[in-house]
Structure formats: C-alpha cells, structure tokens
Amino acid sequence: MIIINLDKSCKTPLFRQTIDQLKKMIENNTLKPGDKLPSTRQFADQLGVNRTTIYKAYQELWAMGFIESRSGSYSFVRQRRELKETCTMKPVNSINWSKLSNENTCKVYELFGEIGYPFSEAENDFEGIDFGRLHPDTRIFPAAEFRKSLNKVVAENAQTVLDYGGSKGYLPLREYIAHRSRLHGLSVNSNEIMITSGAQNGIDLCMKLLARPGARVFVESPTYGMIIPTLTYYGCEIVPIPMAEDGIDLGAIEREFKKGLPIFLYTMPNFQNPTGITSTQCHRERLIALFEKYRIPIIEDAFEEEMKYFGKVPMPIKSMDISRIVIYVGSFSKVLFPGIRLGWIAADKECINRLSILKRFSDISTSLPEQAALADFCKHGAYEHHIKRIHKIFRKRMLLAVQSLQEKIKHKNVTWIEPNGGYTIWLKVKDTKLSYTELNSVFHSHGIRLAAGKDFFLHPQKEKYFRLAIASLDEAEIEEGINRLAKSFYRIFK
C-alpha cells in the first residue's frame, strides 16, 4: 500500500500535494520502475478525496514522464529519462556548435560576437547622460493615441487583424505609405510597397535577394554599424567608399568601378548615420546617373527621412528613379515607436514580388494588429500631428546641441559636422594617443557615453571618431551632457 498524507487545511490543492509526494517517492526510489499504482477509485477511497483529484494527479505525473497509463489497466512507475532541471551531473555539451555552424556564421561570430556599444544588447547600470544610443525619446511617444487605434482595430475587426497577414503587408497601410511617399516625390503605388518588420528586416531581405558570396558591395565609410556584419554573413566583399562633405565620394566610386562592378550600393543620403551628412541635389543626380549607366541597384536607407526640420532637404534618390533601380527602405522606428518594428520597402513591382516571396519564407508576415493600428493612427492624422510636434522639439534640441558645442568645446583637435536634420553629430578627435577604451573611460568618469566611431568603419582609422546622438535626450540633458563632454576633452588634452 502506498501511504501519503494530505493536509486538507493547506492552501496547496490536494491534487498538487498528491503529485509532489508521489514524485518524491519515485525520485528517491521508494517507488521503483514497474511498481503498480492503485486505481484512481481505490486511491481516492483510501485518501478520502474525490476521484477527480487522483485522476488529475496521475495525468500530470504522466505528462512529466513519471508514470505510464494504459486504457483499462493500472498505472505504473516508468523508467524515466532524467530531465535537465533535475540533473545533478555536470552539464556536458554533446554538440559542437562551432563545427556545425556554417563558415560565414563562424566568421561573423568571431568578428562581431562581442559587438560593441551602441549595438550591444547587454544590460548595464550606466546612469549618466547617454549620447550613444540612437533611440527616440520615450517621453514624447504618442502612446495614448496609438493605444486607441490598437484597441479600435482589434474590437472592430478582430477576425481579420488577428489572422495571418499577406507577405506584402496590410493594404490600407501600404496605401497610406504610397500616398505619403508621393509627398516626398516618390511616384509609387501600393503594389510597389511591402511592409517589413523594421528597416533592419527590409535590409536583410534585400541582402537575401541580391547578395552572393564574393560579390562586391559598395558602402559608405563610415556606415551604419549593423550593415558590416550583415554583408559579412552573406560572404560579400565589402568596398568602403569614403564620405565627402556633400555625400559619398563619387570620384572614389568611379575608381572602384574600374576594379570591378558592385552588385549594389548601400547609401543613406539624408542625415547619414553616423556622420549626419545630407548629400546635395547635384550629388544625387550624378550618383543615380552613375549607377543607371551600369544598371546597378541602389539601396537607399531612408531611416530618418521624416526628420527634416532645418529648411529644405533634397528629394530622395528614389524620386529621380526613372530606370527603377532604387530600392527605398523606410521606417517608423526613429520617428514613432521602435518597439512596433514597422518599416517598408518601395521598389519596382517585380522586385517587390520577389522580396515578398522571401518574406513569406522568412517570417510569413509582419505583425498584422500593429499594421492595422498604425494605418488607423495615420488615417486620422495622428502621425502627421506627431511629425510636426517632434520637428519643433528636435529643431530646438539640435540647435542647442550645436550651440553648446560651439561655446564649450574650442580645442583645435576636436571638430564636428553640423547636420541639417536627424539626430546625430559626428565628432572627430585628432592627435590623441589614447585608445577608444581609454577615451571611453574618461567619458564614463564624467558621466557620459558616446558611440565609438570604430564600430562604423570596416577598417581602423588613424583619427578617433565618436557619434553623439540627441534622440533620447531633452534640452537640460543635452546641455549638461556637453558640459561634461567639454570637461572630458579638457582632461584628455591637458
């Protein structure tokens, strides 16, 4: 007879007490493999409980692999493989993941496995003023308005928005993006737009479509830090093209053409990340003419397209795309909410069709409730209102940042590029023997963080660079942060 003691005054349910005691008897070998358990009726009568209590206990013990039950027969203790959490032996890795990983995965892991700030996901306890991360200020999110739209679309159209979505994305949102794109001079319709899970997903889909091992790819230097490991993974030959005052160096592109044509160019013509440079209209015309000549695609990353708050900015390269060679990647992340992960690609219809197939086999579709909510949010003018609001906010913040730099930092070895929009200021630090680690240590000691420039270059540079981002900071934080930066440079160059 199996004897267990149930405490009916205890808050723990009786079936749970039964499970715990039987499990303990099995684990300490009081009950051995093959031992028969009482029937549910017998055990319930013995313990003075409802038969359902014993049935539930047996069911859970079966699910955990402790007992075996057969219809019309008794339950008995089974020989059970030890579960990971109950194992007391030293864990052993039976798979060598390094050997199983493909060659390019290993290469990316070795080069970027310890990817640095600001791209690292590692949590830390830094409590100072953070100029490093390019994250929108959460304090100005229009969260209440978006919540209304989300609640509305789920309440009114749940059967549609909670189902799988099409790989091209939610049609009303694509139609809104097409309409708004025309305000930026892009002649596109909804069939030439695909919704993505943020700009990064859009870029990766473009890589899947175009990249191939050994093929040359032109990128700006410096460039968006995540594009380098992405292209490395796809086995491309990365060709860094230096940035000039008016945009990517066109002369360097022509010289590289003579060495071998690329399969595409990746560029950010507006408020380039990290330099903040915006290319001129003349530069854009010459650039697209160069690539039209050889029928080479241009991936135009317009992640900050909406952040035009200092007068006029040239139309996107895509607006001049007569030959339909430009793949335009947009995003809501830097102007609205990064957490909803919504972006888009605007391109030739055939290109979109191919990308949508890749999307289908990648993640099926982008989150449909969020797409529907954003479409409603935009339809009722909340997005347009938010854009106007943040233009006022960040025009004031960027003017303050530039003015503070001019007033506080006058050392000849520290220079910067003044942007005409966006969130970033690119600092150049000359004639210092200190490493990035040592410079960051000085900054941290003064309670500030910046993004180290080395993470935006393919190859090491003689001078040191830092990206200063104001995206998540208010006026008081910017002013105090630049005061601390000035003190840091005084210490570095004293």
C-alpha positions in Angstrom: 0.0 0.0 0.0 1.2 3.5 -0.9 0.8 5.8 2.0 0.8 9.6 1.6 -0.5 12.3 3.9 -2.8 15.1 2.6 -3.3 18.2 4.6 -6.9 19.4 3.7 -6.3 22.7 5.7 -3.3 23.6 3.5 -3.7 26.2 0.7 -1.9 23.8 -1.7 -4.5 21.9 -3.8 -4.9 18.3 -2.9 -4.0 17.1 -6.4 -0.8 19.1 -6.2 0.1 17.6 -2.8 -0.5 14.1 -4.3 1.7 14.9 -7.2 4.5 16.2 -5.0 4.5 13.3 -2.7 4.4 10.6 -5.4 7.1 12.4 -7.4 9.3 12.5 -4.3 8.8 8.7 -3.7 9.7 8.0 -7.3 12.8 10.2 -7.3 14.2 8.7 -4.0 13.5 5.2 -5.4 10.8 4.3 -2.8 8.6 3.6 -5.8 10.7 1.8 -8.5 10.2 1.4 -12.2 7.4 -1.2 -12.8 5.7 -0.6 -9.4 1.9 -0.6 -9.8 -0.1 2.4 -8.5 -3.6 2.0 -7.0 -6.5 2.7 -9.3 -7.9 6.2 -9.1 -11.0 4.9 -7.3 -9.1 2.8 -4.8 -6.6 5.7 -4.1 -9.4 8.2 -3.7 -11.3 6.0 -1.2 -8.0 5.4 0.7 -7.2 9.1 1.0 -10.8 10.3 1.4 -10.8 12.6 -1.6 -12.7 13.0 -4.8 -11.7 10.6 -7.6 -11.1 13.6 -9.9 -8.2 14.7 -7.6 -6.3 11.5 -8.1 -7.1 11.5 -11.8 -5.6 15.0 -12.2 -2.5 14.0 -10.3 -2.0 10.9 -12.4 -2.5 12.9 -15.6 0.2 15.4 -14.6 2.6 12.7 -13.5 2.1 11.0 -16.8 2.8 14.3 -18.7 6.0 14.7 -16.7 7.0 11.1 -17.7 6.9 9.6 -14.2 4.2 7.1 -14.8 2.7 5.1 -17.6 -1.1 4.5 -18.0 -2.9 2.2 -20.3 -6.6 2.3 -21.0 -8.5 -0.3 -18.9 -5.4 -1.1 -16.8 -3.5 0.2 -13.8 -0.9 3.0 -13.9 2.7 2.1 -13.0 6.0 3.8 -12.4 8.1 4.0 -15.6 11.8 4.2 -16.3 12.2 7.9 -16.9 14.9 9.8 -18.6 16.2 12.5 -16.2 15.1 16.0 -17.1 17.6 18.8 -17.4 16.4 20.7 -14.4 16.6 17.7 -12.1 20.0 16.6 -13.3 22.8 16.9 -10.7 25.6 15.8 -13.0 28.0 18.3 -14.5 26.4 19.5 -17.8 28.1 18.3 -21.0 27.8 19.9 -24.4 27.1 17.0 -26.7 27.1 19.3 -29.8 30.0 21.3 -31.1 28.0 24.3 -32.3 31.2 25.9 -33.7 31.7 23.0 -36.1 28.0 22.8 -37.0 27.7 26.5 -37.8 28.3 27.4 -41.4 31.5 29.2 -42.3 30.0 32.7 -42.6 28.2 32.4 -39.2 31.5 31.5 -37.6 33.2 34.4 -39.3 30.5 36.9 -38.1 30.6 35.4 -34.6 34.4 35.8 -34.3 34.4 39.3 -35.7 31.2 40.6 -34.1 30.2 38.1 -31.4 31.2 40.7 -28.8 29.6 43.5 -30.7 30.2 46.8 -29.0 28.1 49.6 -27.7 25.7 51.0 -29.0 24.8 47.8 -30.9 25.2 45.5 -27.9 22.1 44.2 -26.2 23.9 43.7 -23.0 22.2 45.3 -20.0 24.3 47.6 -17.8 23.8 50.0 -14.9 25.0 53.2 -16.6 23.1 56.1 -15.1 24.8 59.1 -16.8 23.8 61.0 -19.9 23.7 58.7 -22.9 24.7 60.3 -26.3 25.4 56.8 -27.7 22.1 55.0 -28.4 20.0 56.3 -31.4 16.7 55.6 -29.6 13.8 58.0 -29.8 12.8 59.8 -26.6 10.2 57.6 -25.0 8.8 60.6 -23.1 7.3 62.0 -26.2 5.7 58.9 -27.6 2.1 59.4 -28.6 1.2 56.2 -26.7 -2.3 57.1 -25.7 -3.4 57.8 -29.3 -1.8 54.6 -30.6 -3.5 52.6 -27.9 -6.8 53.9 -29.0 -6.1 52.8 -32.6 -4.9 49.4 -31.4 -8.0 48.9 -29.3 -10.3 50.0 -32.1 -8.9 47.7 -34.8 -9.0 44.7 -32.5 -12.5 45.4 -31.3 -14.0 46.2 -34.7 -12.0 43.8 -37.0 -10.5 41.1 -34.8 -11.2 38.3 -37.3 -9.1 40.0 -39.9 -6.3 41.7 -37.9 -5.6 38.7 -35.6 -5.2 36.3 -38.6 -2.1 35.8 -40.7 -1.4 38.7 -42.9 -0.3 38.8 -46.5 3.5 38.9 -47.1 3.3 42.3 -48.7 1.6 43.8 -45.7 -1.7 45.4 -44.7 -3.2 47.1 -47.8 -4.6 50.2 -46.0 -1.1 50.9 -44.5 0.6 50.3 -47.9 -1.9 52.8 -49.4 -1.1 55.4 -46.8 2.7 54.9 -47.3 2.2 55.3 -51.0 0.3 58.5 -50.5 2.8 59.9 -48.1 5.7 58.8 -50.3 4.3 61.0 -53.1 4.7 64.0 -50.8 8.5 63.1 -50.8 8.4 62.9 -54.6 8.3 59.2 -54.9 6.0 58.0 -57.6 4.9 54.7 -56.2 1.6 52.8 -55.6 0.6 50.2 -53.1 1.7 47.3 -55.3 5.2 48.7 -55.2 5.4 48.7 -51.4 6.0 45.9 -48.9 5.7 46.2 -45.1 8.7 44.9 -43.2 9.5 44.3 -39.5 11.5 47.5 -39.3 14.2 48.7 -41.6 16.7 46.0 -40.5 14.3 43.3 -41.7 14.0 45.3 -45.0 17.7 45.5 -45.4 18.2 41.8 -44.7 15.5 40.9 -47.3 17.4 43.0 -49.8 20.6 41.1 -48.9 18.7 37.8 -49.5 17.6 39.0 -52.9 20.9 40.5 -54.1 23.9 39.3 -52.1 26.1 36.4 -53.1 29.5 35.2 -51.9 32.4 37.1 -53.2 30.4 39.8 -54.9 31.4 43.4 -54.4 29.1 45.7 -52.4 29.8 49.5 -52.1 29.0 51.0 -48.7 29.7 54.4 -47.3 32.6 54.8 -44.9 31.7 55.3 -42.1 28.4 53.5 -42.4 25.5 52.0 -40.3 27.3 49.6 -38.0 25.0 46.6 -38.5 25.4 46.6 -42.3 29.0 45.3 -41.9 28.3 42.1 -40.1 25.2 41.6 -42.3 27.3 41.7 -45.5 30.0 39.6 -43.9 27.4 36.9 -43.1 26.4 36.8 -46.8 30.0 36.5 -47.9 30.2 39.7 -49.8 33.4 41.7 -50.5 32.7 45.0 -48.7 34.1 48.0 -50.5 34.1 51.1 -48.2 33.7 54.4 -50.1 34.7 57.5 -48.1 32.2 60.2 -47.2 32.8 63.7 -48.6 31.2 67.0 -47.5 28.4 66.6 -50.0 27.8 62.9 -49.7 29.5 59.6 -50.7 32.7 60.3 -52.7 31.7 59.9 -56.3 35.3 60.0 -57.6 36.1 57.0 -55.4 33.1 55.2 -56.8 34.3 55.7 -60.3 37.8 54.5 -59.4 36.3 51.4 -57.8 34.1 50.7 -60.9 37.4 50.2 -62.8 38.4 47.4 -60.4 35.1 45.6 -60.6 31.4 46.5 -60.6 29.4 46.0 -57.4 26.1 44.2 -57.2 24.6 47.2 -55.3 25.3 50.3 -53.4 24.1 50.8 -49.8 23.7 54.5 -49.0 21.9 56.9 -46.6 21.7 60.3 -48.5 19.7 62.1 -45.7 21.3 62.6 -42.3 23.7 59.8 -42.9 24.3 57.5 -39.9 26.7 58.2 -38.2 28.0 61.4 -39.8 24.7 63.3 -40.2 25.8 64.4 -43.7 23.0 65.1 -46.2 24.0 64.8 -49.9 23.2 67.7 -52.3 20.7 67.6 -55.2 23.6 67.7 -57.7 25.3 64.9 -55.9 22.2 62.7 -56.0 21.7 63.3 -59.7 25.3 62.4 -60.5 25.1 59.3 -58.2 22.0 57.8 -59.8 23.4 58.5 -63.3 26.5 56.5 -62.5 24.5 53.5 -61.4 21.9 53.8 -64.2 24.8 53.5 -66.7 25.7 50.1 -65.4 22.1 49.1 -64.3 23.3 48.5 -60.7 20.7 48.7 -57.8 21.0 51.3 -55.1 19.6 50.5 -51.7 18.5 53.9 -50.3 18.2 53.7 -46.5 15.8 56.5 -45.5 15.6 55.7 -41.8 15.4 59.4 -40.8 13.7 60.7 -44.0 11.0 62.4 -41.9 13.4 64.3 -39.7 13.7 67.4 -42.0 13.4 70.2 -39.6 16.1 72.7 -40.8 14.7 74.1 -44.0 14.6 72.3 -47.4 16.3 69.0 -48.0 16.7 67.4 -51.5 14.2 64.8 -52.6 15.1 61.1 -52.1 17.3 59.5 -54.8 14.2 57.3 -55.4 12.3 60.4 -56.6 14.7 60.5 -59.7 14.5 56.8 -60.3 13.4 56.7 -63.9 15.2 53.4 -64.6 13.7 51.8 -61.4 17.0 50.8 -60.0 16.5 52.2 -56.5 15.2 50.1 -53.5 13.9 52.6 -50.9 13.9 51.3 -47.3 11.8 53.4 -44.9 11.0 53.0 -41.2 8.7 54.3 -38.5 11.2 53.4 -35.7 13.1 56.7 -35.5 10.1 59.0 -35.6 7.3 57.0 -33.8 7.9 53.7 -31.8 10.9 51.4 -32.4 9.1 48.7 -30.4 6.3 48.1 -33.0 9.0 47.2 -35.6 7.3 48.5 -38.7 9.1 49.7 -41.8 8.7 49.3 -45.6 10.4 48.9 -48.9 9.4 50.8 -52.0 10.7 49.4 -55.3 9.9 48.2 -58.8 6.8 45.8 -58.7 8.8 42.8 -59.8 11.4 43.5 -57.1 8.6 43.7 -54.5 7.1 40.4 -55.7 10.4 38.6 -55.3 11.0 40.2 -51.9 7.5 39.2 -50.7 8.3 35.6 -51.5 11.5 35.8 -49.5 9.4 37.5 -46.7 6.9 34.6 -46.8 9.6 32.1 -46.2 11.4 34.2 -43.6 8.7 35.2 -41.1 5.4 34.8 -43.1 4.3 38.4 -42.5 4.8 41.4 -40.3 2.6 41.7 -37.2 -0.9 42.4 -38.6 -2.5 44.1 -35.5 0.3 46.6 -35.3 0.0 47.3 -39.0 -3.8 47.8 -38.8 -3.4 50.0 -35.7 -0.8 52.2 -37.4 -2.9 52.5 -40.5 -5.8 53.8 -38.3 -3.4 56.1 -36.4 -2.2 57.6 -39.7 -5.6 57.8 -41.3 -6.9 60.0 -38.5 -4.0 62.5 -38.8 -2.2 61.4 -35.5 1.0 60.6 -37.4 1.1 63.9 -39.2 0.5 65.7 -35.9 3.3 63.8 -34.2 5.8 64.6 -37.0 5.0 68.3 -36.7 5.4 68.1 -32.9 8.8 66.3 -33.0 10.1 68.7 -35.6 9.6 71.6 -33.2 11.1 69.6 -30.4 14.2 68.4 -32.2 14.9 71.6 -34.1 15.2 73.2 -30.7 17.3 70.4 -29.2 19.7 70.2 -32.2 20.2 74.0 -32.2 21.0 73.8 -28.5 23.4 70.9 -29.0 25.4 72.7 -31.8 25.4 76.0 -29.9 26.7 74.2 -26.8 29.4 72.5 -28.7 30.5 75.8 -30.2 30.5 77.6 -26.8 32.0 74.8 -24.7 34.5 72.9 -26.9 37.1 75.1 -28.6 40.0 72.8 -28.7 41.6 72.6 -32.2 41.8 68.8 -32.0 38.0 68.4 -31.7 35.8 69.1 -34.7 32.3 68.1 -35.8 29.9 68.0 -38.6 26.7 70.1 -38.1 23.7 68.3 -39.6 20.7 69.9 -41.1 18.3 67.3 -39.6 18.2 64.0 -37.9 19.6 63.1 -34.5 23.4 62.7 -34.8 26.5 64.8 -34.7 29.8 63.3 -35.8 32.9 64.2 -33.7 36.5 63.9 -34.9 39.2 63.7 -32.3 42.8 64.3 -33.6 46.2 63.9 -32.2 45.5 61.7 -29.2 47.4 58.6 -28.3 44.6 57.3 -26.1 42.7 54.2 -27.3 39.0 54.1 -27.7 38.8 52.2 -24.4 40.8 54.9 -22.6 38.8 57.7 -24.2 35.6 56.0 -23.2 36.9 55.6 -19.7 37.4 59.3 -19.5 33.9 60.0 -20.8 32.4 57.5 -18.3 34.2 59.1 -15.4 32.4 62.3 -16.3 29.0 60.5 -16.5 28.5 60.4 -20.3 28.6 57.8 -23.1 29.2 58.2 -26.8 29.2 55.7 -29.6 32.8 54.9 -30.6 33.5 55.6 -34.3 35.4 52.4 -34.8 32.2 50.4 -35.0 31.1 52.3 -38.1 34.2 51.6 -40.2 35.3 48.4 -41.9 39.0 49.2 -41.3 40.7 51.0 -38.4 41.2 54.7 -38.8 44.1 56.9 -37.8 41.9 59.5 -36.1 39.3 58.8 -33.4 35.6 59.4 -34.1 32.5 59.5 -31.9 28.8 59.7 -32.7 26.8 62.0 -30.5 23.1 61.3 -30.7 20.4 63.5 -29.1 17.5 61.3 -29.9 16.6 60.3 -26.4 17.7 63.5 -24.5 15.9 66.7 -23.6 17.4 70.2 -23.5 18.6 70.0 -19.9 20.3 66.7 -20.5 21.9 67.8 -23.8 23.3 71.0 -22.2 24.6 69.2 -19.1 26.0 66.3 -21.3 28.0 68.7 -23.4 29.3 70.5 -20.3 30.6 67.1 -19.2 32.0 66.4 -22.7 33.9 69.6 -22.6 35.4 68.7 -19.2 36.3 65.3 -20.6 38.2 66.8 -23.5 40.0 69.3 -21.2 41.3 66.3 -19.3 42.2 64.4 -22.4 44.3 67.2 -23.9 45.6 69.0 -20.8 
